[in-house]
Structures are given as C-alpha cells and as structure tokens.
Amino acid sequence: MQFIDRVEIEVEGGQGGDGMVAFRREKYVPAGGPAGGNGGRGGSVILEATERLQTLLDFKYSRRFKAEDGKRGGPKNRTGADGDDRVLEVPCGTMVFDLDTGEQLGDLVAEKQQLCVAIGGKGGLGNKHFLSNTNRAPDRALRGLPGQIRQLRLELKLLAEVGIIGLPNAGKSTLISVLSSAQPKIADYPFTTLVPNLGVVRKPTGDGTVFADIPGLISGAHTGAGLGHEFLRHIERTRLLLHLVDVTSADPIADYQTIQAELAAYEPNLSDRPQILALNKIDAFGEDSAEIEAIASQLEQLSSVRVFRISAVARMGLDELMVEIWQRLEATTKECDRG
C-alpha cells in the first residue's frame, strides 16, 4: 500500500433545488392561489476521521468531490428533498487547510470527528412566497443557490505516542518489528524505510500503544535533504522520542549530534521533546565491551540522560528499555493531566 500524506482536492456543496411555480387547481376551489413549493437544500461535503485508514491514498486519483444537489420544489406547496451529504473518510491525524487563504480549517484527530468543508446551497423559494395583496397570482420562483466550492490541502501527521528516530540503518525497523506485529522492509543498506511504519506494542496492562518508525533522517533533512523533509512533521505529534544510535557506526557521537541538530532546526520544541537514548547493535561487540561503554559514557555526558544498551535483532536489553518507555509515557500523561 502506498503511503500518501499530502494531497490537494476540490470539494463542492450541492446546489439548492429550484423553487416551483404552481397553482392550486381543485374542483370547487375557484381561487386556489399559488402553491409552488421551495427547493431542497444541497448536500454538504464533510470530512470524517477514521482509525481504519493510515494514508490519504484514496485522494491520489480522485480529487474532486461534490455533494448531491437539492431537489426541485413540487406542487401543493411540497418542498423538494434535501441533497445527501458527501462524507469523505480520512485518517485520524489529518489537518485541513484552505488553499486560497492558507487558513487551517480543522485538525481531525479523534475517531468519528467531523468537519464540514463545503456547505450546500439553499433551496429557492416557490411562488407562494411572492403572494401579496397586489400580486394574487405570482408567476415567479427563485433558483437554488450554488454550493460552496473550496480548494483544500490535506496533510496527515501520524498519531503515535512513541516515535523511533535515528540515522538510516540505525535499526529502527528491526526494533519495531520485534516489539510489535509490524513487518517493515529490513535490509543492511540506508533508506530501506521509505514511509513511516506503525506498530502497536502491548503494555503490561494489555493496552496498545502506537509506535512510529520514522524514515531515516540525514544532515540537512529540515531543508529537504534525504527523506526527512517529508516525514519530520510526523514526529510533531509524538509524546516521546526513542533515539537509536548505531554503535557500529564510524562515529556514533556525530550521528547523535546530527539528529539533534535536525530536530532543533526543523522545530525548536522538538529537541526538547522527552527522549530516550539507546545504543543499538551491541551484539556486534559483546554486551560488556569497553568500546561500547566508552561511547555510552560520551553520549551520557552530551545528552545528560541515561543511555540504554540494546540489540534489536538479538533482543538484548529490550525488557529494561520497555520498562523505561512505559514509565516515561505514564509521567507525560500525568503532566498533561495537570496542564
């Protein structure tokens, strides 16, 4: 399945139904008078968030969406039927912008949350509404009004509590495949992951927590280099960042500094987001390697946080890491509640 996280579409509300010119004609009613009904209202275009979708792929090829028109008014003062609304499902985490004004119209983050993006036109008035003392037989009615037309940009920011970040080939995909049932593509070359991968990791309590494997960032990602420019925004909604550093890299310290610099350059607040730091692939040296300890010591001095030693592929140190993740998530939840 293709991962599409930004699209432009056109939406149009349905046109209101026309009012009707009609007169009451019944036996024994010599002066029935006007009896043309009003037109029905046009349907509206509504966006609705759903957890069933993880991409905006449905909007890649169909980009124009129109609601149903209202029906024409009928005789005997019958109002025309309203047009049906057009409900478009989008993934939770979709932000909606007006292309012409740049205004953000809404942010759909919860299941079944709705946003009306194009209002249907009002129905026209039938000739009964033009009856007056001076005009006893009006022969005119109003046409229905056109529906609202809008050009929109939809942007998806994934909803995940934990974002896994790091340079390409740091082992992010391997870790999320081990912790969850996600099955990302894994290989020993950079940029294996071309789209964010989501995995649900079970807490000890049985609840599920969404982890996002963010595609590899490189130096200059915030300016468009590599893949980071496309996917950095998916980090913005995460409550906790898990930063993986490849201990087998030529310079793990520089790798750590590169990612931190990119986070700060893209959005200053991101570098202050709660982070857990882990040295990955320790199985390549042995758990008690002096080289690993030297690298960990330098990282702890730079980051002022504890550095975990893990191997995703060998499943070493993961239990201790997960305990820390659950504790940090619980702490951030309490802070949000107090705020």
Secondary structure, 3 states (H helix, E strand, C coil): CCCCCEEEEEEECCCCCCCCCCECCECCECCCCECCCCCCCCCCEEEEEECCCCCCHHHCCCCEEECCCCCCCECCCECCCCCCCEEEEEECCEEEEECCCCCEEEEECCCCCEEEEECCCCCCCCHHHHCCCCCCCCCCCCCCCCCCEEEEEEEECCCCCEEEECCCCCCHHHHHHHHCCCCCCCCCCCCCCCCCEEEEEECCCCCEEEEEECCCCCCCHHHCCCCHHHHHHHHCCCCEEEEEEECCCCCHHHHHHHHHHHHHHHCHHHHHCCEEEEEECHHHCCCCCHHHHHHHHHHHHHHCCCEEECECCCCECHHHHHHHHHHHHHHHHHHHHHC
